[in-house]
């Protein structure tokens, strides 16, 4: 590699008339360095280790021709990967494995050097895929014409070192991603169980592919006298930080709900608790207290979208609920709203990711939900499946949480049991 860099250097020419006497710039050096930067920039464009290896072999063939492949360190199978070009040109894999092990051994030099094939009909070399103390295998190159020059060898070594640096970042990214995944799974707590007199289904869809959980959540809490508290919430923001605050809200809710307060007073206490923590993100929340014995549901909203109800004919409408400030503002001011609820109706609570689209008026978004029709006999799981499909929730721009609930129809046996 050092010799290859030296090929760019030229003796300094000093102008005795120029003050300071600095070296003149060689246009050839500038051109070759520009080409080198462009070549290196084509490697490591993603945080995918396999993609980086493919970019490395593609660029190696672009620069020196022939065929290039990667042999991973510790590869028991002894197989070439990311092959670019004619595989028949590559040397025996046993030689490549020995060459890669030679440069990856614990006592190997800190600045490993390429290993040239000592025999065979075709020129070949194994360039260490390494950076510092991190060794990942070797870049194996071969061709059926002239042997590799020192300049070519140096270039391949430089490209392999760049690829190794990106492989290191990719592996570290995967390690951190695994830790985050475990943490997110720990945060993804299951909601409580409602009373047997209520059928409930819940679905949660995090936005994107890298998250298991975000700031949206659903919860059910059993209360006295057969009543159940249904809750949906949405912490502002996305990702792990929002998920951490989400668990704080859920934990507070479970504690406050144990006092069996009306929904608007639950929100008031949640707001007081959150506003006392400056680092806590604001959140919207909708609470519904379902009372099957009275056939009623009482709502309270903290900046949340209204609930929907599906009637016995499968028609959808939105229920008007007074909207107070989001949780965490410390402003309070929540009011209840009570509606009749019978076994022929389905209650649907949801977060804004289900309906909202960037640049669209929210009223238009809600009208689209109100336009969804359902089978008259649809159960709670069928209701959620239908609404997610009709509103294309799999491609939502935000996290989606949906909760559907239906009262059990009381039989004569149930009524007799109350006498």
ABEGO torsion letter per residue (X at the ends): XAAAAAAABBBBBBBAABBGGBBBBBAAAAAAAAAAAAAAAABGABABAAAAAAAAAAAAAAAAEEBBBBBBBGBAAGBBBGBBEBAAABBBAAAAAAAAAAAABAABBABBBBBBBABEABBBBBBBBBBEABBAEBBBBBBABBBBBAAAAAAAAAAAAAAAAAAAAAAAAAAAAAAAAAAAAAABBBBBBBBAABBBBBBBBBBEAABABBABBBBBBBBBGGBBBBBBBBBBEBEAAAAAAAAAAAAAAAAAAAAGBBAAAAAAAAAAAAAABAABBBBBBBBBBBBAAAGBBBBBBBGBBBBBBBBAAGBBBBBBBBBBBBBGAGAEGBBBBBBBBBAABBBBBBBAAAABBBGBBAAAAAAAAAABBBBAABBAAAAAAAAAAAAGAAABABBBBBBBBBBBBBBAAAAAAAX
